[in-house]
Amino acid sequence: MPQHVQHCTRGSQAGSGAQQNDARIGAKILLLHFYDCFVKGCDGSILLDNDSANGVTSEKYAGPNANSVMGFDVFAHIKTALENECPSVVSCADIFAIASQLLAGGPTWEVQLGRRDNRTANRNGADSTLPSPFETLDQITAKFSDVGLDSTYLVALSGAHTIGRAQCEFFTHGLYNFSNAGNPDPSLDTAHLEKLQDTCPQVGNGRTLTNLDLPTPDGFYNNYFTNIQNNQGLLQTDQDLFSSSGADTVAIVNRFANSQSDFFDSFGQSMIKMGNISPLTGKDGEIRTDCKRVN
């Protein structure tokens, strides 16, 4: 880590305060970082607001992001604290990488820095390239492959679902109309299915939140993998990692379920790999002083 970045401490203090006030903030920042990197690289573009004067059409309102990505207010607070202490030193894209490790509460890894921020966003790219909870494993695998991430990275990064919540609308199809056949996903554990149906009735509030990892929703562990081994996944894309016959992801799920340290090591490596998707460096882009708008 460059020495000048090491001295910028207020941002990390602001992040720690946010973690105390919101148990979900680690999951929110991880998702923002993930969705930022998958759209033309890790460049902070997901943070930009609509700005017709500078030709920016925000990614925030793309289909996969609307009503899903959160944590923008906390991110702005961290950026303000950093700018007050170290003006124009730490990019918004680098804050994603730093905050993801600090706030996730699980494994640690060497955060690589030096990214710069994009001056534009890519709404169409967000609509077309971001993985969806309604897609098949083959479709998800292809999207990861397109950004240089193989099945091990896919399974490891999916393990971030050990923390956080999901809205009913993103998984009720598996509870009532799996594959449009009018029945629940046959791979789901019966008792687990009944719990989820109680929380998310077929006709109800689709915005109701459910823990992605029912036993330990606020702790970063490898329980996510034992859950799907026991057919107790929440999102279809989670359960498919284990329930898809012949998929190479099954052996990786088993490996991570058997060893939390193996999962943690792979997760850290995966975050580094993901954080290096097409970054802007050198004189490309800029270091935005306000992550919501270009300088």
N, C-alpha and C positions, 0 to 999 in steps of 0.2 A: 504494500500500500504506500503510495507516495507520502512523503513526510507532511506536506501541506494538507493532505486529506486527514491524516491522523490527528491533527490539531483541531479539526472541525468536530467538536464533541457535542454541541447543543442539539444537533439533529438526532443523534442516537438517544440523548436524554428525552427528547420530545417523543421519540418512538416508544421508549420504555414506559412513559406516562400513558400513552395511548393503549399499550398492551394491558395495563392495569385497569383501564376504564372499559375496555372492550375485548372480551375473550376471543372474539372472532377476527380481530384485526390482522393476525398473522395469516389466516386463510384469505382474507380480502386482498392483502398486499401480494401474496403469492399468485392469486388469480390475475391480478392486474399485470404483474410482471410476465406471467405466462402469455396472456392475451396480447400484451405489447410485443413480445418477441416473435410471436407467430405471424405477425402482419408486417412483412418487409423488414424484420429484424428488431433488435432491442434498441429503440431510439426515442422512447418517451412519447411517441405519437398518440397513444391512447389517452393521454392527459389533455390534449388540446381541445379547446372549445370551438364551436363554429365561429368562423371569422372570415366573412366574405371579402373584406378588404385585403386579406393576405391569401385568399384562395383556399382556406381550410374548411373542409367538411368533416366534422368531428366523427371519430370512430365510436364515441360513447353511445351513439344512438343506432349503431348497427344491430341487426337482429340478435346475434349471440350476446351482445353487451347490454342492451337495454334491460333495465330492471334486474340485472344479474351482477355486473361489476360494481363494487362499492369501495369505500375507503378514500375517496378523493379529498375529503375535508382533512383527514389525518395526514395524508400525503402533503397537502398544502401547508399544514402546520409544521411538518418536518422541514420542508423546503424553506419556509420563512425563517426558521431558527438557524438553518445553515447559512442563508444569505446574510443574516445579521452578523454572523461571526466570520464567515469566509465568503465574501461576495464573489460571484461568478467563478467558483472553483469546482463545485460538485454538480454534475449534470443531473437532470431528472432521471435519465436512464440509469445512471450509476446509483442513484438513491434507491431505485427498485432493487438492484442487486444487493445492496447493503441491508436495506430494511427487510428483505425476504429472509435473510439469514438471522438477523437480530430478533425478528418477531415470530418466526415459525415455532420456536421453542423446542426444536428437536436436534437434528444433526448439525454439525458445523463444517464449513469448508472454506478454502481460501478464495475470498471474493476478489475477482479480477476487475480492475477499474480502467478508465480511460475512454469510456463511451461519450459521445456527444449527442445532442438532441436534434431531432429532425425539425425542419421548419414547416412541414406539412403533414397531413394525415392521409389515411387510405381507407375511406369508408367502404368502398367496394371490396377491397381486399379482406377487411374484417368480416364482411358478409359471406365471402366465399371460402376463406382459408381456415377459419377458426373451427376446431373440432366441436361437434354438437353432441349432447346426450342422447339424441335420437338416431345417431348414425350407427352403422354396423362396425364390428371390429376391423374388417377389411378397410372400410372407409377411414376410420381413425388411424389405422396403421399407415395408410397411404399419405395422410396429411402430415404425420410425424416424419415419414421418410422424405417428404418434399423439403423439409427443413434440416435434413441430415441426422435425424434421430431414429435409431433402430428400436426393436422391440424391448430391449432392456431399458432404454431410456423411457419408453412409453410406460412400462409397468412401474418403474421407479417413480416417475413424476406423478403417475396416477395415485401413488401412495400418499401424496399430499392430502388426499381425501380422508385421511385419518383425522383431520381437523376440519372444522367448518360446518356449514349447513347447506341444504338444497331446498328449493321451493317445490311443493307438491307437483306443480305443472310439468316439472322436468322428469318425473318418473311414474306418474299415475297410469300412463299407457301400459306399463309393465304389470300394474296391479289389476287391470280390468280388461285391457284390449291388446294383449301382446301379439305382435305381428298382424294386427287388425283381424284377429280371429275371434274376438269377443270373450277371451278367457285370460286369466293371469299367466304370467311367465311360469312355465312348468318347472323351471330350474330353482325357483325360490322356495326356501324352507317354509313350511306351512304356518308355523307359529309366527315367524318373521312377517310373512305376508299379512296375517291377520292384524298384527300390530300396525303395520303401515296403512292398511285399509281403515283402521280406526282413526288414525291421524289424518288420512287423506281420503275422505269419502269420494265416491265417483262424481257426485254433484256437490261441490263445496268450494272453499276458497283456495284457489290454485297457488296463492302466495304464502300459504302456511309453510313455516320452516320446519325441517326435520334434520336431525343430526346425520351427517354422512357416516359417521362411525357411532352407532348407537351406544355401545358400552362406555367408550372413553372419548367423547366428542371434543374435549379441549386439550387432550394430551397427544403429543406426537410420538406414536409407537408403531409397531408393525401389526397391530390388531386388524388394520384394514385388510390385510392379506388372509388372516385366519377367518375373518368375517366372510370373505367371498369363497374361501374353501368350504365353509359351512353353508353356502348358498344363502348368505344374508347380506348381499350387496344392496346398495340403495339405487344407484343409477344403473341402467342397463349396460352402459359402457364399462362400468366397474365389474359387474358380474360376468360379462362376456369374456373378460380376461382369463377367467378360469373355466367357464362353462362351454366355451367354443371348442368342440371336439377337434383334436389335431393341431390346434393353434400353438405356436412356439411360446406364447405368453404363459401357458399353464405351468411349465417347468420353472419359469422365473417367479411366478406367484408362490409356488411351493418353496423355492429357495429363500425368498424374503420372509415367508411365514415361519420358516425354521430358524432364521437368524436375523435378529434386529440389527446387529452390527453390520451384517452384509447389506441389509436394506439401507442403513444410514450411509455407508460408504458409497453405495451406488446412487443414492439420492443426491449426495453432495457432488459427485462427478457429473450427474445429470444436470444439476443446476448450473454448474460451470459451463457445460456444453451448450445448454439452452441459452445462457447469458451471452454466448459468443455467436449467436445467429446474426450475421450481417450487421455488426455494429458500425456506427459512424465514428471515425477517428480522425486524428490529425486536424486538418483545416475544414473537413466536411462538417456540415451542420453548425451547431452553436451550443453554448451552455445557457439555457434559458433562465432568466432570473425569476420568472413566474411560469410555472409548469403549464398553466392553462392557455398561455399565448406566446407567440414568437416575440423576440426582442424588438 
